[in-house]
Structure formats: structure tokens, C-alpha cells
Amino acid sequence: MALSSKIAWVAIAMFFALFCVNHGQASYLTPNYYDYTCPQALPTIRTVVRNAIAKELRMAASLIRLHFHDCFVQGCDGSVLLKDTPWFTGEQTARSNNNSIRGMEIIDAAKRAVEAICPGVVSCADILTLAARDSSEYVDGPTWTVKLGRRDSTTASFDLAATELPLGSDNLDELIRKFYNKGINAEEMVVLSGAHTIGQARCVTFRGRIYNETNIDPDFAIHRRRSCPFSNNAGNANLAPLDPVTPNKLDNKYFKILMEKKGLLHSDQVLFNGGKTDEIVAGYRRDLSSFYADFAAAMVKMGDINPLTGSLGQIRKICSAIN
């Protein structure tokens, strides 16, 4: 074989090796993973999630967001649930998570419930993934078949959480870059952002937009300023709905809001601001069924980001600490 041919084959082999490292583990996931080892796992988790949302509708958004923040750091491995240890600083105090992520106690409750019926079988990472699907379903959003078989990480990364998670202040190109680095394209990024049709944000995350930005509906800005004072020392924790029209229903009203220049976060409004994602936003505004189908597909794809399977990781006994 000629030297050039050998070099070409080596390059191809290296490409597939890297592809398998980054994506191959997802092929081990299957919807039937617990059918024999813990057949009541899915309905048990679903009951815990639904009861939690019934008590506080905002929890649906929180659980979807918690799964998203898990998958973007080290992959979908439950690392976001780990508390700090003497060996590593966890992800919960990173900028995008600190005083912001919620719902860990719901995942803990679901874990206790499945441990009671099949100890040491169901991972916290899988519970997070199922909780996101069950949350969407509860608030009239789409449902989808969840692939299972993830295992839990034995470490977490404050540094990765601080650099790889999107921020409410990110511009469009930065958002596209961060999602692309996880294998998610611009259209999938926009449809996943549609999860902001439910949930709320703190004043501290949108103060700069309502006081300083010009691509905002003036009446909307004035309305939001009433509960979000200009002073950085007042009202930081005051909440406002990301979608004031149907704040507890996962629908496509979010895209209508963006087209009216009423996006609450800077990172929301940049999706419709004369840029490359404008038509994507407009498309989902026109077609609810398309939004639902694409949102479900994108959630499945996000759940495939670098899972731990086989002998990798562990099945944690409690979600906040390694065994």
C-alpha cells in the first residue's frame, strides 16, 4: 500500500475513533433498559414528578432546565446534582446555576422512591432525563420516548459549568457556538429555547435588558421595571414570567413574544433580531405541531450527549454524592 493511502486510512480510523468517543455511548441507550430490572421505575418517577408540579407549576420548567444544565457539562451524567467535596468543586455554584437551578429535591425524592423498589438499579442521570419528559407532558407540551441506560458520574466540574453553559447575556453567535460544541445546530438551539415558554427569571438576569437595550417593546420594558428596580441592590430575586401569555403551558407563544420584541432575556431576543435565526423563530410561531415535533426530537438528541454506559461511572445511592 502506498504511503499516501496508509496516511489516508489512518486519518479515517482516527476520525471514527473520535466519533465513537463523543457519540458512540449513546448507541447503548434503549427505551427498554429497565423493563426487567425495574419495571415500575418509569411510572414511579412519573408520579413523583407530577405530584411536585401539581404543588408548584413552575417546577416543570425547573426540571427541564436542570436536565439541560446537566447535559451541557460532561454530558448527561447527573453531575449537576453533586454537592462539593474535598476533591472537586461541583457545578451548582457556577454562574449559570448559582441561586438559579431548582428541582434537585424532586430528583432526590424520585431516587428514593425507585431505590425502595429496586435498589442500585436506576441512575440519577436517567431520572433527570425522564423528569424532563414528564414535565413537558404535564404542562401540555409534547412527549417522547426516552432512551435509558445512563450511569452517573463520579465527578463534576465547576470550570466547565462556568464556561460551557449558555448565559442570559450571550449574543447569538456565542449561543450558536456553545450549542454547536454539543452537537446541536442552530435550528435545534432555537427549538430548545422554546422551553422558555414556561418558567420565570430573576430580575438580576434581565435588568440590563429592560433598562439598557433598544430592541425591546417600550411598554413591556416599563411594565417589567415596576418589579425590577434599576438599583443593583434591590429586587434581584424578584421573578417575572418568561412567557406572560401562557406561563404554565409549553406552547409556541414564546416565539410570538420574540417577534413582538418582548423577550425577557437578552439571549431570548437575539434569536429574533435581524439575524440568521429570525426565520426559524417565525416558522415555529406559525406552526405549533412543527414546534412540538422538533422540540421532542431535540430533547432526545440532547439526552444523547456523552452518556456514561456499560462499566463507566456508577449508579449512585443518593444523587447528591458519589458512592
C-alpha positions as CSV (number, residue, x, y, z in Angstrom):
1,M,0.0,0.0,0.0
2,A,1.3,3.4,-0.9
3,L,2.3,5.8,1.9
4,S,-0.4,8.3,1.0
5,S,-3.0,5.6,1.1
6,K,-1.8,4.5,4.5
7,I,-2.0,8.0,5.8
8,A,-5.5,8.4,4.5
9,W,-6.6,5.2,6.2
10,V,-5.0,6.3,9.5
11,A,-6.9,9.6,9.3
12,I,-10.2,7.8,8.6
13,A,-9.6,5.5,11.6
14,M,-8.7,8.4,13.9
15,F,-11.9,10.2,12.8
16,F,-14.1,7.2,13.6
17,A,-12.3,6.6,16.9
18,L,-13.0,10.2,17.9
19,F,-16.6,9.9,16.7
20,C,-17.1,6.9,18.9
21,V,-15.7,8.6,21.9
22,N,-18.0,11.5,21.6
23,H,-21.2,9.8,20.3
24,G,-20.8,6.1,20.4
25,Q,-22.0,5.6,24.0
26,A,-25.5,6.9,23.1
27,S,-26.0,3.8,20.9
28,Y,-26.1,1.7,24.1
29,L,-29.2,3.6,25.3
30,T,-32.6,1.9,24.9
31,P,-36.2,2.7,26.0
32,N,-36.5,-0.8,27.4
33,Y,-33.5,-0.7,29.7
34,Y,-35.4,-1.1,32.9
35,D,-38.2,-3.4,31.6
36,Y,-36.8,-6.4,33.5
37,T,-34.6,-4.9,36.2
38,C,-37.0,-2.3,37.5
39,P,-40.3,-2.4,35.5
40,Q,-42.1,0.1,37.8
41,A,-39.3,2.7,37.6
42,L,-40.9,4.9,34.9
43,P,-44.4,5.1,36.5
44,T,-42.8,5.7,39.9
45,I,-40.7,8.6,38.7
46,R,-43.6,10.0,36.8
47,T,-45.8,10.0,39.9
48,V,-43.2,11.9,41.9
49,V,-42.7,14.5,39.1
50,R,-46.4,15.0,38.5
51,N,-47.1,15.5,42.3
52,A,-44.3,18.0,42.5
53,I,-45.6,20.0,39.6
54,A,-49.1,19.9,40.9
55,K,-47.9,21.6,44.0
56,E,-45.8,24.2,42.0
57,L,-46.4,24.6,38.3
58,R,-43.0,26.4,37.9
59,M,-41.3,23.1,38.8
60,A,-41.9,21.8,35.3
61,A,-39.7,24.5,33.8
62,S,-37.1,24.0,36.6
63,L,-36.8,20.2,35.9
64,I,-36.5,20.7,32.2
65,R,-33.8,23.3,32.8
66,L,-32.0,21.0,35.3
67,H,-31.7,18.3,32.7
68,F,-30.4,20.8,30.2
69,H,-27.8,22.1,32.6
70,D,-26.7,18.6,33.4
71,C,-26.2,17.5,29.7
72,F,-24.2,20.6,28.8
73,V,-21.5,19.8,31.4
74,Q,-19.7,16.5,30.9
75,G,-22.7,15.1,29.2
76,C,-26.0,13.7,30.6
77,D,-24.4,12.1,33.7
78,G,-26.1,13.6,36.7
79,S,-23.0,15.7,37.5
80,V,-25.1,18.8,38.2
81,L,-26.6,17.1,41.2
82,L,-23.3,16.5,43.0
83,K,-22.5,18.7,46.0
84,D,-19.0,20.0,46.6
85,T,-16.4,17.6,48.0
86,P,-12.8,17.9,49.2
87,W,-11.8,16.6,45.8
88,F,-13.8,18.8,43.5
89,T,-16.0,21.9,43.4
90,G,-19.3,21.0,41.9
91,E,-21.4,22.8,39.3
92,Q,-24.1,24.2,41.4
93,T,-22.3,27.5,42.3
94,A,-21.2,28.3,38.7
95,R,-22.6,31.5,37.3
96,S,-25.5,29.9,35.3
97,N,-26.5,27.7,38.2
98,N,-25.9,29.7,41.4
99,N,-29.2,30.5,43.1
100,S,-30.9,29.6,39.9
101,I,-31.2,25.8,39.2
102,R,-34.0,24.2,41.1
103,G,-35.6,20.8,41.5
104,M,-32.8,18.8,42.9
105,E,-35.0,17.7,45.8
106,I,-37.6,16.3,43.3
107,I,-34.9,14.2,41.7
108,D,-33.8,13.1,45.2
109,A,-37.4,12.1,46.0
110,A,-37.8,10.1,42.8
111,K,-34.5,8.4,43.5
112,R,-35.7,7.4,47.0
113,A,-38.9,6.0,45.5
114,V,-37.1,3.8,43.0
115,E,-34.5,2.7,45.5
116,A,-37.3,1.4,47.6
117,I,-38.5,-0.9,44.9
118,C,-35.2,-1.8,43.1
119,P,-32.1,-0.6,44.9
120,G,-29.0,0.2,42.9
121,V,-30.6,-0.1,39.5
122,V,-31.8,3.3,38.3
123,S,-29.4,6.1,37.7
124,C,-29.9,9.7,38.7
125,A,-29.0,10.7,35.2
126,D,-31.9,8.7,33.8
127,I,-34.2,10.1,36.4
128,L,-33.3,13.6,35.3
129,T,-34.0,12.7,31.7
130,L,-37.3,11.1,32.5
131,A,-38.3,14.1,34.7
132,A,-37.8,16.5,31.8
133,R,-40.1,14.5,29.5
134,D,-42.7,14.0,32.3
135,S,-42.6,17.8,33.0
136,S,-43.2,18.7,29.4
137,E,-46.1,16.3,29.2
138,Y,-47.7,17.7,32.4
139,V,-47.8,21.3,31.1
140,D,-49.4,20.3,27.8
141,G,-46.2,20.1,25.9
142,P,-45.0,17.2,23.7
143,T,-44.0,13.8,25.0
144,W,-41.4,11.5,23.6
145,T,-39.8,8.1,24.1
146,V,-36.8,8.4,26.5
147,K,-33.8,6.3,25.8
148,L,-32.3,4.9,29.0
149,G,-29.2,3.2,30.4
150,R,-27.1,6.2,31.5
151,R,-24.9,5.9,34.5
152,D,-23.9,8.5,37.0
153,S,-20.6,10.4,37.0
154,T,-18.2,10.3,39.9
155,T,-17.1,13.9,39.5
156,A,-18.4,17.3,38.5
157,S,-16.7,20.4,37.0
158,F,-17.2,24.0,38.2
159,D,-14.9,25.2,35.4
160,L,-16.9,23.5,32.6
161,A,-20.2,24.7,34.1
162,A,-18.7,28.3,34.2
163,T,-17.6,28.2,30.5
164,E,-19.9,25.9,28.6
165,L,-23.4,26.7,29.8
166,P,-25.2,29.5,27.9
167,L,-25.8,32.7,29.7
168,G,-28.7,35.1,29.6
169,S,-26.4,37.8,28.4
170,D,-25.0,35.7,25.4
171,N,-25.2,37.1,21.9
172,L,-26.4,34.9,19.0
173,D,-23.0,33.8,17.7
174,E,-22.0,32.8,21.2
175,L,-25.2,30.8,21.7
176,I,-24.7,29.1,18.3
177,R,-21.1,28.2,19.2
178,K,-22.0,26.7,22.6
179,F,-24.8,24.6,21.2
180,Y,-22.7,23.5,18.2
181,N,-20.0,22.3,20.6
182,K,-22.5,19.9,22.0
183,G,-23.6,18.7,18.5
184,I,-26.7,20.8,18.4
185,N,-27.3,23.0,15.4
186,A,-28.9,26.5,15.2
187,E,-32.4,25.2,14.5
188,E,-32.3,22.8,17.4
189,M,-31.0,25.5,19.6
190,V,-34.0,27.7,18.7
191,V,-36.5,25.0,19.3
192,L,-34.9,24.0,22.7
193,S,-35.0,27.7,23.6
194,G,-38.8,27.3,23.2
195,A,-38.7,25.8,26.7
196,H,-38.7,29.4,27.9
197,T,-42.4,29.4,27.1
198,I,-42.7,28.2,30.7
199,G,-40.9,29.3,33.8
200,Q,-39.6,32.5,35.3
201,A,-36.4,34.6,35.5
202,R,-34.9,36.7,38.3
203,C,-34.7,40.4,38.0
204,V,-30.9,40.3,38.1
205,T,-30.8,38.3,34.9
206,F,-32.9,40.7,32.8
207,R,-32.3,44.2,34.5
208,G,-29.7,45.1,31.8
209,R,-32.2,44.3,29.0
210,I,-35.2,46.3,30.3
211,Y,-33.1,49.4,31.2
212,N,-30.4,49.5,28.5
213,E,-31.5,47.7,25.3
214,T,-33.3,49.3,22.4
215,N,-34.7,46.2,20.7
216,I,-37.5,46.0,23.2
217,D,-41.1,47.0,23.2
218,P,-41.3,50.2,25.3
219,D,-44.5,49.3,27.2
220,F,-43.1,45.9,28.0
221,A,-39.9,47.4,29.4
222,I,-41.8,49.9,31.5
223,H,-44.0,47.1,32.9
224,R,-41.1,44.9,33.9
225,R,-39.3,47.8,35.5
226,R,-42.0,48.1,38.1
227,S,-40.9,44.9,39.8
228,C,-37.2,45.2,38.9
229,P,-35.6,48.4,40.2
230,F,-32.7,50.0,38.5
231,S,-30.5,49.7,41.6
232,N,-28.3,46.6,41.6
233,N,-29.0,46.2,45.3
234,A,-32.8,45.9,45.1
235,G,-35.1,43.3,43.8
236,N,-32.5,40.9,42.4
237,A,-34.6,37.9,43.3
238,N,-37.9,39.3,42.0
239,L,-39.4,37.0,39.4
240,A,-41.1,37.6,36.1
241,P,-42.5,35.0,33.7
242,L,-40.5,34.3,30.5
243,D,-43.9,34.0,28.8
244,P,-46.6,36.2,30.4
245,V,-49.3,34.9,28.0
246,T,-49.3,31.2,28.9
247,P,-46.7,30.9,31.6
248,N,-47.6,27.4,32.6
249,K,-48.2,25.8,29.2
250,L,-45.5,24.6,26.9
251,D,-46.6,26.0,23.6
252,N,-45.2,28.3,20.9
253,K,-46.2,31.6,22.4
254,Y,-42.6,32.2,23.2
255,F,-41.8,32.8,19.5
256,K,-44.7,35.2,19.2
257,I,-43.3,37.2,22.1
258,L,-39.9,37.4,20.5
259,M,-41.4,38.7,17.3
260,E,-43.1,41.4,19.4
261,K,-39.7,42.4,20.9
262,K,-40.9,41.2,24.3
263,G,-38.2,38.6,25.0
264,L,-37.3,38.9,28.7
265,L,-33.7,37.8,28.5
266,H,-31.1,39.2,26.1
267,S,-30.3,35.7,25.0
268,D,-34.0,35.3,24.1
269,Q,-34.4,38.4,22.0
270,V,-31.2,37.8,20.0
271,L,-33.0,34.8,18.4
272,F,-35.2,37.3,16.6
273,N,-33.2,40.5,16.0
274,G,-32.5,40.7,12.3
275,G,-30.1,37.7,12.3
276,K,-29.8,34.2,10.9
277,T,-32.4,32.6,13.2
278,D,-35.2,35.0,12.5
279,E,-36.9,32.7,10.0
280,I,-36.6,29.7,12.3
281,V,-38.4,31.7,15.1
282,A,-41.1,32.8,12.6
283,G,-41.6,29.2,11.4
284,Y,-42.2,27.9,14.9
285,R,-44.6,30.8,15.6
286,R,-46.7,29.8,12.6
287,D,-46.7,26.0,13.2
288,L,-47.3,24.6,16.7
289,S,-47.2,21.0,15.5
290,S,-43.8,21.5,13.9
291,F,-42.5,23.1,17.2
292,Y,-43.8,20.1,19.2
293,A,-42.2,17.5,16.9
294,D,-38.9,19.3,16.6
295,F,-38.8,20.0,20.4
296,A,-39.3,16.4,21.2
297,A,-36.6,15.3,18.7
298,A,-34.1,17.9,20.0
299,M,-34.7,16.8,23.6
300,V,-33.9,13.2,22.6
301,K,-30.8,14.4,20.9
302,M,-29.7,16.4,23.9
303,G,-30.2,13.4,26.1
304,D,-27.7,11.6,23.9
305,I,-24.8,13.9,24.8
306,N,-21.9,11.8,26.1
307,P,-23.8,9.5,28.4
308,L,-21.8,7.1,30.6
309,T,-22.8,3.5,29.9
310,G,-21.6,0.0,30.5
311,S,-18.9,-0.1,33.2
312,L,-18.4,3.7,33.1
313,G,-19.5,5.7,36.1
314,Q,-21.7,4.2,38.8
315,I,-25.3,4.0,40.0
316,R,-25.4,6.5,42.9
317,K,-27.2,5.5,46.0
318,I,-28.1,9.2,46.6
319,C,-28.0,11.7,43.8
320,S,-26.0,14.4,45.6
321,A,-23.0,12.3,46.4
322,I,-20.8,9.6,44.9
323,N,-20.9,6.1,46.5
